[in-house]
């Protein structure tokens, strides 16, 4: 008898769109599925053994626990939200074809750009890069799901707010007034969707292997390797983007100071057959060019 694959997802509009996309793809392949929205709350009490498994992702923790408890079979995530080391017993099962990697600025007019202005974002990476380009501006904190953040922009006196283009495009929330921030290096794995399964669950892994997009997998793995080597367990303003052009990988990665004043960047072009450890190699180059000292400063400032 065929199993019904229980798909776990957060209950935001964007998360549900992503989970429904995976559900549709699996059902088109003949698999039975059932969607299980899991309320992502900050007050879940973690018992010590689970906590020691390395479940650190603020947006993925609830689903990781549900999977390890046997309440769901697979979980769908925005890959940029997923820690670079997965909890013990959970594995990558599919990386779907990547969407738009860019950040965009939703704005109320662009007259402020060359003067003083206020921009909203909850991302250290976006804040640092914005201040690097526009040092006279003020950047304020902005949290919540994309719907909430867009409404906060509307209700505020801010000049604009920064979003991932892919998230807004997926739920048709991209405003009329926006500009592509093609100069801003995206978060590692931005625009990619990841589906995870239990390591022991070969049925779900086989089903999801049909959804995996190999070019996207190659690129995001390089970016996440770069992040893992550079970050060392500390959240920092880090951007990374790998692109395949013909038979080559083009990689750009950067580490910024929290105030945006300092930027250490690396650019590499390499044959696709030689990509092993590329992310790690690029991260080490940054660390050796002042990155070690900058990471110490970031850790001290964040506390």
C-alpha positions in Angstrom: 0.0 0.0 0.0 1.4 3.4 -1.0 2.3 5.8 1.8 0.9 9.2 2.2 3.8 11.7 2.5 3.1 14.2 5.2 4.5 17.6 4.2 5.3 19.9 7.0 5.4 23.7 6.5 5.2 26.9 8.4 1.8 28.6 8.1 2.7 31.9 6.5 1.4 32.6 3.0 4.9 32.2 1.4 5.7 29.0 3.3 2.3 27.5 2.2 2.9 28.5 -1.4 6.2 26.7 -1.3 4.8 23.6 0.4 1.9 23.5 -2.1 4.4 23.6 -5.0 6.2 20.6 -3.6 2.8 18.8 -3.0 1.7 19.5 -6.6 5.0 18.2 -8.0 4.8 15.0 -5.9 1.2 14.3 -6.8 1.9 14.8 -10.5 4.4 12.0 -10.1 1.7 9.8 -8.5 2.6 10.1 -4.8 -0.1 10.6 -2.2 0.5 13.6 0.1 -1.0 15.5 3.0 -0.1 19.1 4.0 0.5 19.8 7.7 0.9 23.5 8.6 2.9 23.8 11.8 2.5 27.0 13.8 6.0 28.4 14.2 6.2 29.7 17.8 9.1 31.0 19.8 8.0 29.4 23.1 8.5 25.7 22.3 10.3 24.0 25.1 13.2 22.0 23.8 14.3 19.1 25.9 18.1 18.8 26.1 18.8 15.9 23.8 17.0 17.5 20.9 18.6 20.9 21.6 22.0 19.3 21.5 21.3 17.9 18.0 22.2 21.3 16.7 18.8 22.6 15.9 19.7 26.3 15.6 17.6 27.7 12.8 15.0 30.1 14.1 12.7 29.5 11.1 13.3 25.7 10.8 13.4 24.6 14.4 9.7 23.8 14.8 9.6 21.7 11.7 12.8 19.9 12.6 11.3 18.9 15.9 8.1 17.8 14.3 10.0 15.6 11.9 12.2 14.0 14.6 9.0 13.3 16.7 7.5 11.6 13.7 4.6 14.1 13.2 5.7 14.9 9.6 7.7 13.1 6.9 9.3 16.0 5.0 9.6 19.7 5.5 9.8 22.6 3.0 12.1 25.5 3.7 13.4 28.7 2.1 17.0 27.4 1.9 18.6 30.7 3.0 16.9 30.2 6.4 18.3 26.7 6.9 21.5 26.3 9.1 24.5 25.1 7.2 24.6 22.0 9.4 21.4 20.1 9.6 20.2 18.3 12.8 21.4 14.7 13.2 19.0 12.4 11.4 17.7 15.0 8.9 19.1 15.2 5.3 18.7 17.3 2.2 16.3 15.5 -0.2 15.7 18.0 -2.9 16.7 21.5 -4.0 14.1 22.8 -6.4 15.0 25.0 -9.4 16.2 28.3 -8.1 14.0 31.4 -8.5 15.1 35.1 -8.7 18.2 35.5 -6.5 18.1 39.4 -6.2 17.0 41.7 -3.4 14.6 44.5 -4.3 13.9 47.9 -2.8 10.2 48.6 -2.3 10.0 52.4 -2.1 7.8 55.5 -2.0 9.9 57.5 -4.5 13.6 57.6 -5.1 14.4 61.3 -4.4 16.0 60.4 -1.1 18.7 58.2 -2.5 21.4 60.9 -2.8 20.4 62.6 0.4 19.2 61.3 3.8 16.7 58.5 4.0 15.4 55.7 6.1 15.4 52.1 4.9 14.0 49.1 6.8 15.4 45.6 6.9 15.9 42.9 9.5 18.9 41.5 7.7 22.5 42.3 8.8 23.7 41.5 5.3 21.2 43.9 3.6 21.8 46.6 6.2 25.6 46.5 5.9 25.5 46.6 2.1 23.0 49.4 2.0 25.2 51.5 4.4 28.3 50.7 2.4 26.6 52.3 -0.7 24.6 54.9 1.1 26.5 55.8 4.3 24.3 58.9 5.1 21.1 56.8 5.4 19.5 55.3 8.5 18.5 51.6 8.5 15.8 50.5 10.9 14.8 47.0 12.0 12.0 45.2 10.2 10.7 41.8 11.2 7.7 39.5 10.4 6.5 37.6 7.3 6.6 39.3 4.0 2.9 40.4 4.2 3.5 42.0 7.6 6.7 43.7 6.5 5.0 45.1 3.4 2.2 46.5 5.5 4.6 48.0 8.0 6.3 49.9 5.1 2.9 51.2 4.0 2.0 52.4 7.5 5.4 54.0 8.2 7.3 57.1 7.2 10.2 55.1 5.9 11.4 55.7 2.4 11.7 52.0 1.5 12.3 48.4 2.6 14.4 45.6 1.2 12.9 42.2 0.3 14.0 39.1 -1.5 12.4 39.3 -4.9 11.6 35.6 -5.0 9.4 35.7 -2.0 7.3 38.6 -3.3 7.0 37.1 -6.8 5.8 33.7 -5.4 2.8 35.3 -3.7 2.2 38.1 -6.2 3.1 40.8 -3.6 5.7 42.6 -5.7 4.7 46.3 -5.6 4.6 48.7 -8.5 7.3 50.9 -7.0 10.4 48.8 -6.7 14.0 48.6 -8.0 16.2 45.6 -8.5 19.2 45.8 -6.2 21.5 43.9 -8.6 24.5 45.4 -6.9 23.6 43.8 -3.6 25.2 40.3 -3.1 22.3 38.0 -2.0 22.2 35.7 0.9 23.7 32.2 0.3 21.0 30.0 -1.3 18.6 33.0 -1.7 15.8 32.1 -4.1 16.2 28.3 -3.5 13.7 26.0 -1.9 14.9 23.0 0.1 13.0 19.9 1.1 14.4 17.7 3.9 13.5 14.2 5.0 14.6 11.8 7.7 17.9 10.1 7.0 16.3 6.7 7.5 13.3 7.4 5.2 14.4 6.1 1.8 10.9 6.2 0.4 10.6 10.0 0.8 14.2 10.5 -0.4 13.5 8.6 -3.6 10.3 10.5 -4.2 11.9 13.9 -3.7 15.0 13.0 -5.9 12.7 13.6 -8.8 12.3 17.2 -7.8 16.0 18.0 -7.4 17.6 20.6 -9.8 21.3 19.7 -10.2 22.5 23.2 -11.4 20.8 24.9 -8.4 22.2 22.2 -6.1 25.7 22.8 -7.3 25.5 26.6 -6.8 23.8 26.7 -3.4 26.2 24.1 -2.0 29.2 26.3 -2.9 27.5 29.3 -1.3 26.6 27.5 1.9 30.1 26.0 2.1 31.4 29.6 1.9 29.0 30.6 4.6 29.8 27.7 6.9 33.6 28.2 6.7 33.4 32.0 7.2 30.7 32.3 9.8 32.0 29.8 12.4 28.7 29.8 14.3 28.3 33.6 14.4 25.7 35.5 12.4 27.5 38.1 10.2 26.8 40.3 7.1 27.8 37.7 4.5 26.7 37.6 0.8 27.5 34.8 -1.7 26.4 34.0 -5.2 27.5 31.2 -7.6 26.3 31.1 -11.2 26.8 28.6 -13.9 27.8 30.1 -17.3 28.6 27.6 -20.0 31.1 25.2 -18.4 32.2 27.6 -15.6 31.2 28.6 -12.2 31.3 32.3 -11.4 31.4 33.0 -7.7 31.2 36.3 -5.7 31.4 36.4 -2.0 31.8 39.1 0.6 32.0 39.9 4.3 31.0 43.3 5.6 31.4 45.1 8.9 28.1 45.7 10.7 28.2 49.4 9.9 29.0 48.8 6.2 32.3 50.6 6.3 34.5 47.6 5.6 34.1 45.1 2.8 36.2 42.1 1.9 35.2 40.5 -1.4 36.4 37.5 -3.4 35.6 36.7 -7.1 36.4 33.5 -8.8 35.8 31.8 -12.1 36.5 28.1 -12.3 35.6 25.1 -14.5 32.5 23.3 -13.3 34.5 20.1 -12.9 36.9 21.7 -10.4 34.3 23.1 -7.9 35.2 20.8 -5.0 35.9 23.0 -1.9 35.4 26.2 -3.9 33.3 27.8 -1.2 35.8 26.8 1.5 38.7 28.1 -0.6 37.0 31.5 -1.2 36.1 31.8 2.5 39.7 31.2 3.6 40.9 33.9 1.1 38.6 36.4 2.8 39.7 35.3 6.3 43.3 35.6 5.4 42.7 39.1 3.9 41.4 40.6 7.1 38.3 38.5 7.7 39.6 36.9 10.9 39.9 40.3 12.5 36.6 41.5 11.1 34.8 38.4 12.4 36.2 39.0 15.8 34.9 42.6 15.8 31.4 41.4 14.6 31.2 38.7 17.4 32.2 41.3 20.0 29.6 43.8 18.7 26.8 41.2 18.5 27.7 39.8 21.9 
